[in-house]
Amino acid sequence: MVNFLKKICKLNFGEFEDKEFRKFLRLGTLFLLLVGIYWTMRPFKDGIFIEFVNADEQPWAKLVSLGVMLVLVAIYSNLVSRIPKEKLLSIMPAFYGVLTMLFSIFVFLVQNKTINDKLIVRIIGYSWYVFVESFGSLIIALFWAYASSITIAKSAKQGFPLIYALGQVGGILFPLFLITIPQMYKVQSTPLAMAILSFAMFLPKLLIRYFIKHTPEELRTSTIPTQIENKEQEKKQKKASFTDGLKLLLTHKYLFGIFLVNFFFEFVVTIFDFNFKYQVQETIKISTERQAILGWYSVSVNTVSLIFLLLGVNQITKRIGMGVALACTPVLLLLSLIGFVTMGQLLMFLLVLMVSSKAINYALNGPSLKQLYIPTSQEAKSQAQAWIETFGSRSSKVIAGQCNLLRPVLGTASYIMLGSSLSFLCTGLWLIIAIFLGKTYKKAIDSNSVIC
């Protein structure tokens, strides 16, 4: 069976050694589970927030999320400097699983009118929103910190897209069976689906154990020179603080460039996303139907991403270079913005726009960005990456959210022009930074050196 899969993957991702292929297959299975959980939580995050609070308050939820994430990243940075990443990948999802079960109970009580106090309902809506955002930031960042720390650049070019492809399978199957199919039959299944997800969050521990037991030790280390780095790392780990990653981010233009790429992408997509969720609320009044379209949105994003990956979009990185691969996404978003200016109030157009934007990010931009961490230190892979993944996206969502709050003040037409203008500026700067990152990465890989 594995040999058959290897032959199929050879057509889309390239030639793998047998043990290396099995390694990426195991990592991909873990990623499939994590992405499946997250992409099922996302529609519930938006659907519950719209039902319990209001779509207009989404920008405020993003602001609250940023404040909470400051505390969570401080805790995460402390943990990742003291506990091996593979052990954290067992502990943290299980902790989220316990909390998800508690949330499922609260949601059940609210939807059945047992809890009907407006303030409590709003607190639950905001808390669930922030909780899901933190899962997407910390757990996914932790997975990639681990994956990039045990993979060399040559292997990552074909292995990371394979991991992403398996992740998209999870993003299709989980929402399909836990959201869209029950909603098609008008079954109120949100609390039940959340409870099922809570049990699924205990499975990463088993997958990590299996991965360590069956993956050779030489495939669980990076071959980038680390003699000097290890000595420095030992000193830093003894007195590590949550600001260490921030210091690295602010003092190395390479890491700051990665931060800006995350920032610009999320800024543009947050403008799109707010208008999409706003139109969902205005167009669809029944809660179950809103959950259904948000569920189909999740399925569609991951389906299109998987198609892109199977068509070999990752070959751009392998054959043309990292710089071109990183530049493709801002160029495509520049073209999308032209359509947004003219059709930014149509629900179906916004749905297509969100699906295509997210899909190209997961199929091409995401795997390319993860490879950028390979020629960096272990501290950059763990602590700096946590700051980048969390605040690169979170801070841009907050800033874009404040722009979104101007919609009722400026009027729809003026607001769309403002959002589009700022987005054009972001994508232009993004394009320049992408070229710089591609050149710096190539130089480091060619010389087998650590950038920072």
Secondary structure, 3 states (H helix, E strand, C coil): CHHHHHHHHHHHHCCCCHHHHHHHHHHHHHHHHHHHHHHHHHHHHHHHHHHHCCHHHHHHHHHHHHHHHHHHHHHHHHHHHHCCHHHHHHHHHHHHHHHHHHHHHHHHHHHCCCCCCHHHHHHHHHHHHHHHHHHHHHHHHHHHHHHHHCCCHHHHHHHHHHHHHHHHHHHHHHHHHHHHHHHHCCCCCHHHHHHHHHHHCCHHHHHHHHHHHHCCHHHHCCCCCCHHHHHHHHHHHHCCCCCHHHHHHHHCHHHHHHHHHHHHHHHHHHHHHHHHHHHHHHHCCCHHHHHHHHHHHHHHHHHHHHHHHHCCCCHHHHHHCHHHHHHHHHHHHHHHHHHHHHHCCCHHHHHHHHHHHHHHHHHHHHHHHHHCCCCCCHHHHHHHHHHHHHHHHHHHHHHHHHHHCCHHHHCHHHHHHHHHHHHHHHHHHHHHHHHHHHHHHHHHHHHCCCCC
